[in-house]
Amino acid sequence: MTALLHKSNFCPYEALRSFANRHNANNSQHGALASFCGIARSNSESRQQGDGSEKQNNEPVSLVSLHLDCYPAMAILCMQEIIAEAHKRWALIDATIQHRVGEIPVGETIVLVASLSKKRNNAFEACRYMTDMVKVRPPFWKCEMAASGQKKWLTTAEQDLQRATDWHEKSE
């Protein structure tokens, strides 16, 4: 169970390889490794404002980077809790969430989520759950940096909040 914050660019493929190598690849218990890698996009079609409203027109805004800030101890704790919850819900052998903080140029990795299990469905579902939860639970403050020089602080998207609610309702 690993939750990490990276202050500089990290290679998701190397991180995933390291995660998988912690477990003997020839071990017959390991049947599935599922992963998700989030990458900083070059545009934002509908940017959510800090007050929760959205930009009126849907013209793409050209971005140069995303800035993420957090209280590290709290972010790590939240990610560890998400991993622990996934372990309880699905039969996992291991899981990791690795998240970037600081200035993230377009094209660089923001987040890596991975789950290792005996069965593929457990690995897929746990990975999806952790990915959805990491969008809403850890206290990350996100600011889009536009090519025009504009900065826009973001709030959690309504669709991400709904996905988290849906997971909660599935567990009841």
PEFEN-V668264 format. One record per pair of residues at least 12 apart in sequence whose ideal C-beta (glycine too) atoms are under 10 Angstrom apart, sorted by sequence separation. I is the first residue (numbers start at 0). J is the second residue. D is the distance in whole Angstrom. If there is no record, write none. Layout:
BEGIN
i:j:d
I:J:D
I:J:D
END
This chain:
BEGIN
i:j:d
44:56:10
45:57:6
82:94:5
97:109:10
98:110:5
99:111:9
113:125:9
114:126:5
140:152:7
141:153:4
1:14:9
19:32:6
44:57:6
45:58:9
46:59:10
81:94:9
82:95:7
97:110:7
98:111:8
112:125:9
113:126:7
114:127:9
140:153:8
141:154:9
18:32:8
44:58:8
45:59:9
46:60:6
82:96:6
96:110:7
97:111:4
98:112:9
112:126:6
114:128:9
139:153:10
140:154:10
141:155:9
19:34:9
44:59:5
45:60:9
81:96:7
96:111:7
97:112:8
112:127:9
114:129:7
1:17:10
18:34:8
42:58:9
43:59:7
44:60:8
46:62:9
78:94:10
95:111:7
96:112:5
97:113:8
112:128:9
113:129:9
114:130:10
139:155:9
1:18:7
15:32:8
42:59:4
43:60:5
78:95:9
79:96:8
95:112:7
96:113:8
112:129:5
113:130:10
41:59:9
42:60:6
43:61:9
78:96:4
94:112:8
95:113:5
96:114:10
112:130:5
15:34:6
40:59:10
41:60:10
42:61:6
43:62:6
77:96:9
78:97:9
94:113:7
95:114:8
110:129:10
111:130:10
112:131:10
136:155:10
1:21:9
14:34:9
41:61:7
42:62:6
78:98:7
93:113:8
94:114:5
95:115:9
110:130:8
112:132:9
135:155:5
15:36:8
41:62:6
75:96:9
93:114:8
94:115:7
112:133:6
134:155:7
135:156:9
12:34:10
14:36:9
40:62:7
41:63:8
43:65:9
74:96:10
92:114:8
93:115:5
94:116:9
134:156:8
11:34:8
39:62:8
41:64:10
75:98:9
91:114:6
92:115:5
93:116:9
110:133:6
11:35:9
12:36:9
39:63:9
74:98:7
91:115:7
92:116:6
109:133:10
110:134:9
134:158:9
135:159:5
11:36:4
39:64:7
40:65:8
89:114:8
91:116:5
92:117:7
134:159:4
135:160:6
11:37:9
39:65:5
74:100:8
90:116:6
91:117:9
133:159:10
134:160:9
135:161:10
11:38:9
85:112:9
89:116:6
90:117:6
91:118:10
110:137:10
132:159:10
135:162:8
136:163:7
39:67:10
86:114:9
90:118:7
94:122:9
131:159:7
134:162:8
135:163:5
69:98:8
71:100:7
85:114:7
89:118:9
92:121:9
110:139:10
131:160:10
134:163:8
135:164:9
82:112:9
86:116:10
90:120:10
91:121:6
92:122:9
96:126:10
109:139:10
131:161:10
132:162:9
67:98:8
69:100:6
81:112:9
85:116:10
89:120:8
90:121:5
91:122:8
94:125:6
131:162:4
132:163:6
135:166:10
67:99:7
68:100:7
69:101:10
78:110:10
82:114:9
89:121:4
90:122:10
94:126:8
109:141:9
130:162:9
131:163:6
67:100:5
68:101:8
88:121:9
89:122:8
91:124:10
96:129:6
65:99:9
66:100:9
67:101:7
68:102:10
78:112:9
89:123:9
91:125:6
94:128:10
95:129:9
96:130:9
128:162:9
131:165:8
132:166:7
66:101:7
67:102:8
89:124:6
90:125:9
91:126:10
94:129:7
98:133:7
127:162:9
128:163:9
131:166:6
132:167:10
65:101:10
66:102:5
67:103:6
85:121:9
88:124:8
89:125:4
96:132:9
64:101:10
65:102:8
66:103:7
88:125:7
89:126:9
96:133:6
64:102:5
65:103:5
91:129:10
103:141:10
128:166:6
63:102:10
64:103:6
65:104:8
85:124:9
86:125:8
89:128:8
98:137:7
100:139:8
105:144:9
127:166:9
64:104:5
65:105:8
85:125:4
88:128:7
99:139:10
100:140:10
102:142:10
104:144:9
63:104:7
64:105:6
84:125:9
85:126:8
96:137:9
98:139:7
103:144:9
105:146:10
128:169:9
62:104:10
63:105:6
64:106:10
65:107:9
67:109:7
85:127:10
102:144:8
124:166:10
128:170:10
62:105:6
64:107:9
67:110:10
82:125:9
85:128:6
61:105:9
65:109:7
81:125:10
84:128:8
85:129:5
84:129:8
124:169:10
81:128:8
82:129:7
85:132:8
81:129:5
84:132:8
81:130:10
81:131:9
82:132:9
78:129:8
81:132:5
82:133:10
80:132:9
81:133:6
84:136:10
78:132:9
81:135:10
77:132:9
78:133:7
81:136:6
77:133:8
80:136:8
81:137:8
80:137:9
77:135:10
78:136:8
79:137:10
74:133:10
77:136:5
78:137:6
31:91:10
32:92:9
39:99:9
77:137:4
31:92:9
32:93:9
33:94:10
34:95:9
35:96:10
36:97:10
37:98:9
76:137:8
77:138:7
30:92:9
37:99:9
74:136:9
75:137:8
76:138:10
77:139:9
4:67:9
29:92:6
39:102:10
41:104:10
42:105:9
74:137:4
28:92:7
29:93:9
39:103:5
41:105:5
73:137:7
74:138:6
4:69:7
6:71:9
38:103:9
39:104:7
40:105:7
41:106:7
73:138:5
74:139:7
26:92:9
37:103:10
39:105:5
40:106:9
4:71:6
38:105:8
39:106:6
70:137:9
71:138:10
4:72:10
38:106:6
39:107:6
69:137:7
70:138:6
38:107:7
39:108:8
40:109:9
69:138:6
70:139:10
4:74:6
22:92:6
38:108:6
39:109:6
68:138:9
69:139:5
70:140:9
4:75:6
21:92:10
22:93:6
37:108:7
38:109:6
68:139:7
69:140:7
2:74:8
3:75:8
21:93:7
36:108:6
37:109:4
38:110:9
67:139:5
68:140:5
69:141:10
2:75:5
36:109:8
37:110:4
67:140:7
68:141:8
2:76:8
4:78:8
19:93:9
21:95:9
36:110:7
37:111:8
66:140:8
67:141:6
68:142:8
2:77:8
3:78:8
18:93:7
35:110:8
36:111:5
37:112:8
66:141:7
67:142:8
2:78:4
18:94:9
35:111:7
36:112:8
65:141:6
66:142:4
1:78:9
2:79:5
18:95:5
34:111:7
35:112:5
36:113:9
65:142:7
66:143:8
0:78:10
1:79:9
2:80:9
17:95:9
34:112:7
35:113:8
64:142:9
65:143:6
66:144:6
88:166:9
0:79:7
2:81:8
18:97:9
33:112:9
34:113:4
35:114:9
64:143:8
65:144:7
2:82:6
15:95:9
33:113:7
34:114:8
63:143:9
64:144:4
1:82:8
2:83:10
14:95:8
32:113:7
33:114:5
34:115:10
62:143:5
63:144:5
64:145:9
88:169:9
0:82:5
15:97:9
32:114:7
33:115:8
62:144:6
63:145:7
64:146:10
84:166:9
88:170:7
0:83:7
14:97:6
31:114:8
32:115:5
33:116:8
60:143:7
62:145:6
63:146:5
87:170:9
31:115:7
32:116:8
61:145:6
62:146:7
63:147:9
66:150:8
0:85:9
30:115:9
31:116:5
60:145:5
61:146:4
62:147:10
63:148:9
0:86:7
11:97:8
29:115:6
30:116:7
31:117:7
33:119:7
60:146:8
61:147:7
66:152:9
67:153:10
84:170:9
28:115:9
29:116:8
30:117:5
31:118:6
32:119:9
33:120:9
60:147:8
62:149:10
9:97:7
28:116:9
29:117:7
30:118:6
31:119:4
33:121:9
34:122:9
65:153:9
9:98:10
26:115:10
28:117:6
30:119:7
31:120:8
33:122:4
60:149:8
62:151:9
9:99:7
27:117:9
31:121:7
32:122:6
33:123:5
0:91:9
8:99:8
30:121:9
31:122:4
33:124:8
35:126:6
60:151:8
1:93:8
2:94:9
3:95:7
4:96:10
5:97:6
7:99:8
30:122:8
31:123:7
33:125:7
34:126:6
35:127:8
0:93:7
1:94:8
2:95:7
3:96:8
4:97:8
5:98:7
6:99:8
7:100:10
8:101:10
18:111:8
22:115:6
29:122:10
33:126:4
37:130:8
49:142:9
0:94:6
1:95:4
2:96:5
3:97:4
4:98:6
5:99:5
6:100:6
7:101:7
14:108:8
19:113:8
21:115:9
31:125:10
32:126:9
33:127:8
35:129:8
36:130:10
47:141:10
0:95:8
1:96:8
2:97:8
3:98:7
4:99:8
5:100:7
6:101:5
7:102:9
8:103:8
18:113:5
31:126:10
35:130:5
0:96:9
1:97:7
2:98:8
3:99:10
4:100:5
5:101:8
6:102:10
7:103:10
8:104:8
11:107:10
12:108:10
15:111:7
18:114:10
19:115:7
33:129:10
34:130:9
35:131:10
37:133:9
47:143:10
4:101:9
10:107:10
11:108:5
14:111:5
18:115:8
33:130:10
37:134:9
46:143:6
54:151:9
5:103:10
8:106:10
9:107:9
10:108:8
11:109:10
15:113:6
35:133:9
8:107:5
9:108:6
11:110:9
12:111:9
14:113:8
46:145:9
7:107:9
8:108:7
11:111:5
43:143:6
10:111:9
11:112:10
42:143:10
9:111:8
11:113:9
43:145:8
49:151:8
50:152:10
52:154:9
5:108:8
40:143:9
42:145:9
46:149:9
48:151:7
49:152:4
51:154:6
53:156:10
5:109:10
39:143:9
42:146:9
47:151:8
48:152:8
49:153:7
50:154:8
51:155:9
53:157:10
5:110:10
39:144:10
41:146:9
46:151:5
47:152:9
48:153:8
49:154:6
5:111:9
46:152:10
47:153:5
48:154:8
51:157:9
46:153:7
47:154:5
3:111:9
43:151:8
47:155:8
47:156:6
43:153:9
47:157:8
45:156:9
1:113:9
2:133:10
4:137:9
2:137:9
4:139:10
END
